[in-house]
Amino acid sequence: MAQFIGGLIFGAIGFAAFVYGTKNRNWKVLVIGVALMGFPYIMTSTVWTYVVGVGLCAVLYFWHDM
């Protein structure tokens, strides 16, 4: 259940980043948004789901203005 919730949260953040990247034509944000939406489907461990999700969110936070 924790992995499902993590996938839902990171998928929602990824969708918001995807829409933001599309509207502003920012390809870095768009790619990270797609990665955030897609990675929970290939993760088998709950811990790694959260580690990768938080890592991608950190990259998104620091790269969104570059």
N, CA, C and O atoms as a CHARMM CRD file, in Angstrom:
* protein
*
  264
    1    1 MET  N      0.81900  -1.19200   0.00000 PROA 1      0.00000
    2    1 MET  CA     0.00000   0.00000   0.00000 PROA 1      0.00000
    3    1 MET  C      0.87000   1.26600   0.00000 PROA 1      0.00000
    4    1 MET  O      0.51900   2.26000  -0.63500 PROA 1      0.00000
    5    2 ALA  N      1.99900   1.22600   0.70900 PROA 2      0.00000
    6    2 ALA  CA     2.88500   2.39000   0.76100 PROA 2      0.00000
    7    2 ALA  C      3.48800   2.67700  -0.60700 PROA 2      0.00000
    8    2 ALA  O      3.69300   3.83600  -0.96700 PROA 2      0.00000
    9    3 GLN  N      3.77000   1.62800  -1.36800 PROA 3      0.00000
   10    3 GLN  CA     4.31800   1.83400  -2.70400 PROA 3      0.00000
   11    3 GLN  C      3.26000   2.44000  -3.62900 PROA 3      0.00000
   12    3 GLN  O      3.58400   3.27900  -4.46900 PROA 3      0.00000
   13    4 PHE  N      2.02400   2.03200  -3.48500 PROA 4      0.00000
   14    4 PHE  CA     0.93700   2.59900  -4.27500 PROA 4      0.00000
   15    4 PHE  C      0.76900   4.08600  -3.98300 PROA 4      0.00000
   16    4 PHE  O      0.62800   4.89100  -4.90400 PROA 4      0.00000
   17    5 ILE  N      0.78200   4.44700  -2.71300 PROA 5      0.00000
   18    5 ILE  CA     0.65000   5.85400  -2.31800 PROA 5      0.00000
   19    5 ILE  C      1.83200   6.67000  -2.84700 PROA 5      0.00000
   20    5 ILE  O      1.64900   7.78400  -3.33800 PROA 5      0.00000
   21    6 GLY  N      3.04100   6.11400  -2.74600 PROA 6      0.00000
   22    6 GLY  CA     4.21700   6.80600  -3.26900 PROA 6      0.00000
   23    6 GLY  C      4.12100   7.01100  -4.77700 PROA 6      0.00000
   24    6 GLY  O      4.44300   8.08500  -5.28700 PROA 6      0.00000
   25    7 GLY  N      3.67900   5.97900  -5.48500 PROA 7      0.00000
   26    7 GLY  CA     3.50500   6.11100  -6.93200 PROA 7      0.00000
   27    7 GLY  C      2.46200   7.14400  -7.29400 PROA 7      0.00000
   28    7 GLY  O      2.61200   7.87400  -8.27400 PROA 7      0.00000
   29    8 LEU  N      1.40700   7.20400  -6.50500 PROA 8      0.00000
   30    8 LEU  CA     0.34900   8.18900  -6.74200 PROA 8      0.00000
   31    8 LEU  C      0.85600   9.60700  -6.51100 PROA 8      0.00000
   32    8 LEU  O      0.58500  10.50600  -7.30700 PROA 8      0.00000
   33    9 ILE  N      1.58100   9.80100  -5.43800 PROA 9      0.00000
   34    9 ILE  CA     2.10900  11.13600  -5.11500 PROA 9      0.00000
   35    9 ILE  C      3.12700  11.58500  -6.15900 PROA 9      0.00000
   36    9 ILE  O      3.04100  12.69800  -6.67600 PROA 9      0.00000
   37   10 PHE  N      4.10200  10.70800  -6.47000 PROA 10     0.00000
   38   10 PHE  CA     5.12500  11.09400  -7.43800 PROA 10     0.00000
   39   10 PHE  C      4.54900  11.20500  -8.84900 PROA 10     0.00000
   40   10 PHE  O      5.02700  12.00800  -9.65000 PROA 10     0.00000
   41   11 GLY  N      3.53900  10.41500  -9.15600 PROA 11     0.00000
   42   11 GLY  CA     2.87700  10.53800 -10.44900 PROA 11     0.00000
   43   11 GLY  C      2.15100  11.86400 -10.59500 PROA 11     0.00000
   44   11 GLY  O      2.16300  12.46800 -11.66800 PROA 11     0.00000
   45   12 ALA  N      1.51700  12.32000  -9.51900 PROA 12     0.00000
   46   12 ALA  CA     0.82800  13.61300  -9.55000 PROA 12     0.00000
   47   12 ALA  C      1.82300  14.76600  -9.69300 PROA 12     0.00000
   48   12 ALA  O      1.57600  15.71300 -10.43900 PROA 12     0.00000
   49   13 ILE  N      2.93600  14.68400  -8.98200 PROA 13     0.00000
   50   13 ILE  CA     3.97800  15.70700  -9.11700 PROA 13     0.00000
   51   13 ILE  C      4.54400  15.67800 -10.53700 PROA 13     0.00000
   52   13 ILE  O      4.79300  16.72700 -11.13200 PROA 13     0.00000
   53   14 GLY  N      4.74200  14.48700 -11.07000 PROA 14     0.00000
   54   14 GLY  CA     5.24300  14.34900 -12.43500 PROA 14     0.00000
   55   14 GLY  C      4.28800  14.90900 -13.46200 PROA 14     0.00000
   56   14 GLY  O      4.71400  15.53800 -14.43000 PROA 14     0.00000
   57   15 PHE  N      2.98800  14.68600 -13.26300 PROA 15     0.00000
   58   15 PHE  CA     2.00700  15.23100 -14.19800 PROA 15     0.00000
   59   15 PHE  C      2.00500  16.75300 -14.17100 PROA 15     0.00000
   60   15 PHE  O      1.91800  17.39900 -15.21500 PROA 15     0.00000
   61   16 ALA  N      2.10100  17.32500 -12.96900 PROA 16     0.00000
   62   16 ALA  CA     2.16000  18.78600 -12.85500 PROA 16     0.00000
   63   16 ALA  C      3.42200  19.33300 -13.51800 PROA 16     0.00000
   64   16 ALA  O      3.37400  20.37100 -14.18000 PROA 16     0.00000
   65   17 ALA  N      4.54300  18.64700 -13.34600 PROA 17     0.00000
   66   17 ALA  CA     5.78400  19.07900 -13.99100 PROA 17     0.00000
   67   17 ALA  C      5.68200  18.93900 -15.50300 PROA 17     0.00000
   68   17 ALA  O      6.18000  19.78900 -16.24100 PROA 17     0.00000
   69   18 PHE  N      5.04500  17.87800 -15.96700 PROA 18     0.00000
   70   18 PHE  CA     4.86400  17.67400 -17.40300 PROA 18     0.00000
   71   18 PHE  C      4.03200  18.80300 -18.02000 PROA 18     0.00000
   72   18 PHE  O      4.38500  19.33200 -19.07400 PROA 18     0.00000
   73   19 VAL  N      2.94700  19.16300 -17.37000 PROA 19     0.00000
   74   19 VAL  CA     2.09200  20.25100 -17.87500 PROA 19     0.00000
   75   19 VAL  C      2.84600  21.57300 -17.84300 PROA 19     0.00000
   76   19 VAL  O      2.76900  22.35300 -18.79300 PROA 19     0.00000
   77   20 TYR  N      3.57400  21.83200 -16.76100 PROA 20     0.00000
   78   20 TYR  CA     4.36200  23.06000 -16.64800 PROA 20     0.00000
   79   20 TYR  C      5.43200  23.11400 -17.73700 PROA 20     0.00000
   80   20 TYR  O      5.62100  24.15000 -18.37500 PROA 20     0.00000
   81   21 GLY  N      6.12400  22.00500 -17.94600 PROA 21     0.00000
   82   21 GLY  CA     7.16500  21.96400 -18.96900 PROA 21     0.00000
   83   21 GLY  C      6.61500  22.12800 -20.37200 PROA 21     0.00000
   84   21 GLY  O      7.26100  22.72700 -21.23200 PROA 21     0.00000
   85   22 THR  N      5.41900  21.59400 -20.60700 PROA 22     0.00000
   86   22 THR  CA     4.79200  21.73300 -21.92100 PROA 22     0.00000
   87   22 THR  C      4.39000  23.18500 -22.18200 PROA 22     0.00000
   88   22 THR  O      4.64800  23.71900 -23.26100 PROA 22     0.00000
   89   23 LYS  N      3.76700  23.81300 -21.20500 PROA 23     0.00000
   90   23 LYS  CA     3.30000  25.19200 -21.39100 PROA 23     0.00000
   91   23 LYS  C      4.45200  26.18000 -21.53900 PROA 23     0.00000
   92   23 LYS  O      4.35600  27.13600 -22.30800 PROA 23     0.00000
   93   24 ASN  N      5.53500  25.95500 -20.81100 PROA 24     0.00000
   94   24 ASN  CA     6.67000  26.88600 -20.84300 PROA 24     0.00000
   95   24 ASN  C      7.77800  26.45800 -21.78600 PROA 24     0.00000
   96   24 ASN  O      8.81900  27.11100 -21.86600 PROA 24     0.00000
   97   25 ARG  N      7.56200  25.37400 -22.49400 PROA 25     0.00000
   98   25 ARG  CA     8.53900  24.82900 -23.44000 PROA 25     0.00000
   99   25 ARG  C      9.90200  24.61200 -22.78200 PROA 25     0.00000
  100   25 ARG  O     10.94400  24.92600 -23.35600 PROA 25     0.00000
  101   26 ASN  N      9.86600  24.07500 -21.58000 PROA 26     0.00000
  102   26 ASN  CA    11.07500  23.76100 -20.82900 PROA 26     0.00000
  103   26 ASN  C     11.26300  22.24900 -20.88500 PROA 26     0.00000
  104   26 ASN  O     10.57600  21.52000 -20.16900 PROA 26     0.00000
  105   27 TRP  N     12.17200  21.76900 -21.71100 PROA 27     0.00000
  106   27 TRP  CA    12.30100  20.33300 -21.94900 PROA 27     0.00000
  107   27 TRP  C     12.86200  19.58700 -20.74900 PROA 27     0.00000
  108   27 TRP  O     12.56900  18.40400 -20.57300 PROA 27     0.00000
  109   28 LYS  N     13.67300  20.25800 -19.91000 PROA 28     0.00000
  110   28 LYS  CA    14.21500  19.58400 -18.72300 PROA 28     0.00000
  111   28 LYS  C     13.09500  19.21900 -17.75500 PROA 28     0.00000
  112   28 LYS  O     13.04100  18.09400 -17.25800 PROA 28     0.00000
  113   29 VAL  N     12.21400  20.15600 -17.49000 PROA 29     0.00000
  114   29 VAL  CA    11.09300  19.90600 -16.58800 PROA 29     0.00000
  115   29 VAL  C     10.16300  18.85800 -17.18500 PROA 29     0.00000
  116   29 VAL  O      9.63900  18.00700 -16.46800 PROA 29     0.00000
  117   30 LEU  N      9.96200  18.92100 -18.48500 PROA 30     0.00000
  118   30 LEU  CA     9.09300  17.95700 -19.16200 PROA 30     0.00000
  119   30 LEU  C      9.63900  16.53800 -19.03600 PROA 30     0.00000
  120   30 LEU  O      8.88100  15.60900 -18.75900 PROA 30     0.00000
  121   31 VAL  N     10.93500  16.36000 -19.23300 PROA 31     0.00000
  122   31 VAL  CA    11.54800  15.03300 -19.14600 PROA 31     0.00000
  123   31 VAL  C     11.50500  14.50000 -17.71500 PROA 31     0.00000
  124   31 VAL  O     11.22600  13.32000 -17.50300 PROA 31     0.00000
  125   32 ILE  N     11.77600  15.35400 -16.74100 PROA 32     0.00000
  126   32 ILE  CA    11.70700  14.91600 -15.34900 PROA 32     0.00000
  127   32 ILE  C     10.27100  14.57200 -14.97300 PROA 32     0.00000
  128   32 ILE  O     10.04200  13.63800 -14.20400 PROA 32     0.00000
  129   33 GLY  N      9.30700  15.30700 -15.50200 PROA 33     0.00000
  130   33 GLY  CA     7.90000  14.98800 -15.26000 PROA 33     0.00000
  131   33 GLY  C      7.52100  13.62600 -15.80900 PROA 33     0.00000
  132   33 GLY  O      6.81100  12.86500 -15.15100 PROA 33     0.00000
  133   34 VAL  N      7.98600  13.31500 -17.00600 PROA 34     0.00000
  134   34 VAL  CA     7.72400  11.99300 -17.59000 PROA 34     0.00000
  135   34 VAL  C      8.40100  10.90900 -16.75000 PROA 34     0.00000
  136   34 VAL  O      7.82300   9.84700 -16.51900 PROA 34     0.00000
  137   35 ALA  N      9.61600  11.17600 -16.30000 PROA 35     0.00000
  138   35 ALA  CA    10.31700  10.19900 -15.46000 PROA 35     0.00000
  139   35 ALA  C      9.57800   9.97800 -14.13500 PROA 35     0.00000
  140   35 ALA  O      9.47400   8.84500 -13.66500 PROA 35     0.00000
  141   36 LEU  N      9.07300  11.04500 -13.54200 PROA 36     0.00000
  142   36 LEU  CA     8.33000  10.90900 -12.29100 PROA 36     0.00000
  143   36 LEU  C      7.03000  10.14000 -12.48300 PROA 36     0.00000
  144   36 LEU  O      6.60000   9.41400 -11.58700 PROA 36     0.00000
  145   37 MET  N      6.40600  10.29200 -13.63400 PROA 37     0.00000
  146   37 MET  CA     5.17800   9.54800 -13.89500 PROA 37     0.00000
  147   37 MET  C      5.45100   8.08900 -14.20800 PROA 37     0.00000
  148   37 MET  O      4.61600   7.23200 -13.91900 PROA 37     0.00000
  149   38 GLY  N      6.60700   7.78500 -14.79500 PROA 38     0.00000
  150   38 GLY  CA     6.85600   6.43900 -15.27600 PROA 38     0.00000
  151   38 GLY  C      7.63600   5.52300 -14.35900 PROA 38     0.00000
  152   38 GLY  O      7.45600   4.30600 -14.41500 PROA 38     0.00000
  153   39 PHE  N      8.49400   6.06500 -13.51800 PROA 39     0.00000
  154   39 PHE  CA     9.37200   5.19100 -12.74500 PROA 39     0.00000
  155   39 PHE  C      8.64600   4.29900 -11.73800 PROA 39     0.00000
  156   39 PHE  O      9.13800   3.20200 -11.47500 PROA 39     0.00000
  157   40 PRO  N      7.50400   4.69400 -11.15300 PROA 40     0.00000
  158   40 PRO  CA     6.87200   3.78000 -10.19200 PROA 40     0.00000
  159   40 PRO  C      6.41900   2.45100 -10.81100 PROA 40     0.00000
  160   40 PRO  O      6.22700   1.46800 -10.09500 PROA 40     0.00000
  161   41 TYR  N      6.24900   2.42000 -12.12200 PROA 41     0.00000
  162   41 TYR  CA     5.82500   1.18300 -12.77800 PROA 41     0.00000
  163   41 TYR  C      6.92900   0.14200 -12.84000 PROA 41     0.00000
  164   41 TYR  O      6.64300  -1.05000 -12.95300 PROA 41     0.00000
  165   42 ILE  N      8.18900   0.56800 -12.76900 PROA 42     0.00000
  166   42 ILE  CA     9.28100  -0.39600 -12.87000 PROA 42     0.00000
  167   42 ILE  C      9.96100  -0.67300 -11.53600 PROA 42     0.00000
  168   42 ILE  O     10.81300  -1.55800 -11.45800 PROA 42     0.00000
  169   43 MET  N      9.60700   0.06300 -10.48700 PROA 43     0.00000
  170   43 MET  CA    10.20100  -0.15100  -9.17200 PROA 43     0.00000
  171   43 MET  C      9.50200  -1.31100  -8.47200 PROA 43     0.00000
  172   43 MET  O      8.27700  -1.42700  -8.50000 PROA 43     0.00000
  173   44 THR  N     10.30400  -2.16200  -7.84600 PROA 44     0.00000
  174   44 THR  CA     9.73300  -3.27900  -7.10100 PROA 44     0.00000
  175   44 THR  C      9.85300  -3.10300  -5.59900 PROA 44     0.00000
  176   44 THR  O      9.18500  -3.80300  -4.83900 PROA 44     0.00000
  177   45 SER  N     10.68700  -2.18800  -5.16600 PROA 45     0.00000
  178   45 SER  CA    10.90900  -1.96400  -3.74300 PROA 45     0.00000
  179   45 SER  C     10.29600  -0.63300  -3.32000 PROA 45     0.00000
  180   45 SER  O     10.44100   0.37900  -4.00600 PROA 45     0.00000
  181   46 THR  N      9.62100  -0.65100  -2.19800 PROA 46     0.00000
  182   46 THR  CA     9.00800   0.57200  -1.67700 PROA 46     0.00000
  183   46 THR  C     10.06400   1.60800  -1.30500 PROA 46     0.00000
  184   46 THR  O      9.89500   2.79900  -1.56700 PROA 46     0.00000
  185   47 VAL  N     11.14100   1.15000  -0.69800 PROA 47     0.00000
  186   47 VAL  CA    12.20500   2.07200  -0.29300 PROA 47     0.00000
  187   47 VAL  C     12.80100   2.76000  -1.51600 PROA 47     0.00000
  188   47 VAL  O     12.99500   3.97600  -1.50800 PROA 47     0.00000
  189   48 TRP  N     13.09100   1.99500  -2.56400 PROA 48     0.00000
  190   48 TRP  CA    13.67600   2.58300  -3.76600 PROA 48     0.00000
  191   48 TRP  C     12.69200   3.48500  -4.49900 PROA 48     0.00000
  192   48 TRP  O     13.10000   4.43700  -5.16400 PROA 48     0.00000
  193   49 THR  N     11.41900   3.19800  -4.38500 PROA 49     0.00000
  194   49 THR  CA    10.41800   4.09000  -4.97800 PROA 49     0.00000
  195   49 THR  C     10.50800   5.47200  -4.35500 PROA 49     0.00000
  196   49 THR  O     10.48800   6.48200  -5.05900 PROA 49     0.00000
  197   50 TYR  N     10.60700   5.51200  -3.03900 PROA 50     0.00000
  198   50 TYR  CA    10.70300   6.80700  -2.36400 PROA 50     0.00000
  199   50 TYR  C     12.06200   7.47200  -2.57200 PROA 50     0.00000
  200   50 TYR  O     12.13000   8.69400  -2.70600 PROA 50     0.00000
  201   51 VAL  N     13.13100   6.70200  -2.60200 PROA 51     0.00000
  202   51 VAL  CA    14.47100   7.26700  -2.81400 PROA 51     0.00000
  203   51 VAL  C     14.56200   7.91100  -4.19800 PROA 51     0.00000
  204   51 VAL  O     15.01400   9.04800  -4.33100 PROA 51     0.00000
  205   52 VAL  N     14.13600   7.18400  -5.21300 PROA 52     0.00000
  206   52 VAL  CA    14.20000   7.71500  -6.58400 PROA 52     0.00000
  207   52 VAL  C     13.23200   8.88200  -6.74300 PROA 52     0.00000
  208   52 VAL  O     13.56600   9.87500  -7.39000 PROA 52     0.00000
  209   53 GLY  N     12.04600   8.77900  -6.16800 PROA 53     0.00000
  210   53 GLY  CA    11.06300   9.85800  -6.26100 PROA 53     0.00000
  211   53 GLY  C     11.53600  11.14500  -5.61700 PROA 53     0.00000
  212   53 GLY  O     11.39200  12.22300  -6.19300 PROA 53     0.00000
  213   54 VAL  N     12.09500  11.03800  -4.43700 PROA 54     0.00000
  214   54 VAL  CA    12.61500  12.23800  -3.75600 PROA 54     0.00000
  215   54 VAL  C     13.80500  12.79800  -4.52600 PROA 54     0.00000
  216   54 VAL  O     13.96400  14.01400  -4.62700 PROA 54     0.00000
  217   55 GLY  N     14.63800  11.91800  -5.06700 PROA 55     0.00000
  218   55 GLY  CA    15.77700  12.37600  -5.87500 PROA 55     0.00000
  219   55 GLY  C     15.33700  13.12400  -7.11700 PROA 55     0.00000
  220   55 GLY  O     15.88600  14.17900  -7.43600 PROA 55     0.00000
  221   56 LEU  N     14.35200  12.58900  -7.81900 PROA 56     0.00000
  222   56 LEU  CA    13.85000  13.27100  -9.02100 PROA 56     0.00000
  223   56 LEU  C     13.16000  14.58300  -8.66100 PROA 56     0.00000
  224   56 LEU  O     13.26700  15.56100  -9.40100 PROA 56     0.00000
  225   57 CYS  N     12.46200  14.61200  -7.54300 PROA 57     0.00000
  226   57 CYS  CA    11.84200  15.86700  -7.10600 PROA 57     0.00000
  227   57 CYS  C     12.90000  16.90900  -6.74700 PROA 57     0.00000
  228   57 CYS  O     12.71500  18.09800  -7.00800 PROA 57     0.00000
  229   58 ALA  N     14.00600  16.46700  -6.15300 PROA 58     0.00000
  230   58 ALA  CA    15.09400  17.39600  -5.83700 PROA 58     0.00000
  231   58 ALA  C     15.71600  17.94700  -7.11700 PROA 58     0.00000
  232   58 ALA  O     15.99500  19.14200  -7.20700 PROA 58     0.00000
  233   59 VAL  N     15.93300  17.08500  -8.10400 PROA 59     0.00000
  234   59 VAL  CA    16.46000  17.54200  -9.39300 PROA 59     0.00000
  235   59 VAL  C     15.49100  18.52800 -10.03700 PROA 59     0.00000
  236   59 VAL  O     15.90900  19.54600 -10.58700 PROA 59     0.00000
  237   60 LEU  N     14.21100  18.22700  -9.96700 PROA 60     0.00000
  238   60 LEU  CA    13.19800  19.12800 -10.51600 PROA 60     0.00000
  239   60 LEU  C     13.22500  20.47900  -9.80900 PROA 60     0.00000
  240   60 LEU  O     13.10400  21.51700 -10.46000 PROA 60     0.00000
  241   61 TYR  N     13.37800  20.47800  -8.51800 PROA 61     0.00000
  242   61 TYR  CA    13.40600  21.72100  -7.75200 PROA 61     0.00000
  243   61 TYR  C     14.61000  22.58900  -8.12400 PROA 61     0.00000
  244   61 TYR  O     14.47900  23.80600  -8.26000 PROA 61     0.00000
  245   62 PHE  N     15.76400  21.97700  -8.28700 PROA 62     0.00000
  246   62 PHE  CA    16.97000  22.75500  -8.57100 PROA 62     0.00000
  247   62 PHE  C     17.12700  23.12200 -10.03400 PROA 62     0.00000
  248   62 PHE  O     17.82400  24.08700 -10.34800 PROA 62     0.00000
  249   63 TRP  N     16.49100  22.36800 -10.95700 PROA 63     0.00000
  250   63 TRP  CA    16.64600  22.63700 -12.38300 PROA 63     0.00000
  251   63 TRP  C     15.49300  23.38900 -13.00700 PROA 63     0.00000
  252   63 TRP  O     15.57700  23.71900 -14.19000 PROA 63     0.00000
  253   64 HSD  N     14.44000  23.67600 -12.30300 PROA 64     0.00000
  254   64 HSD  CA    13.25900  24.25500 -12.96500 PROA 64     0.00000
  255   64 HSD  C     13.49300  25.65300 -13.51000 PROA 64     0.00000
  256   64 HSD  O     12.78200  26.06800 -14.42500 PROA 64     0.00000
  257   65 ASP  N     14.45400  26.39300 -12.99000 PROA 65     0.00000
  258   65 ASP  CA    14.72600  27.74000 -13.49400 PROA 65     0.00000
  259   65 ASP  C     15.91900  27.81100 -14.42900 PROA 65     0.00000
  260   65 ASP  O     16.18300  28.86300 -15.01100 PROA 65     0.00000
  261   66 MET  N     16.63700  26.72300 -14.58200 PROA 66     0.00000
  262   66 MET  CA    17.83700  26.74300 -15.42800 PROA 66     0.00000
  263   66 MET  C     17.48400  26.66300 -16.88000 PROA 66     0.00000
  264   66 MET  O     18.37200  26.66800 -17.73300 PROA 66     0.00000
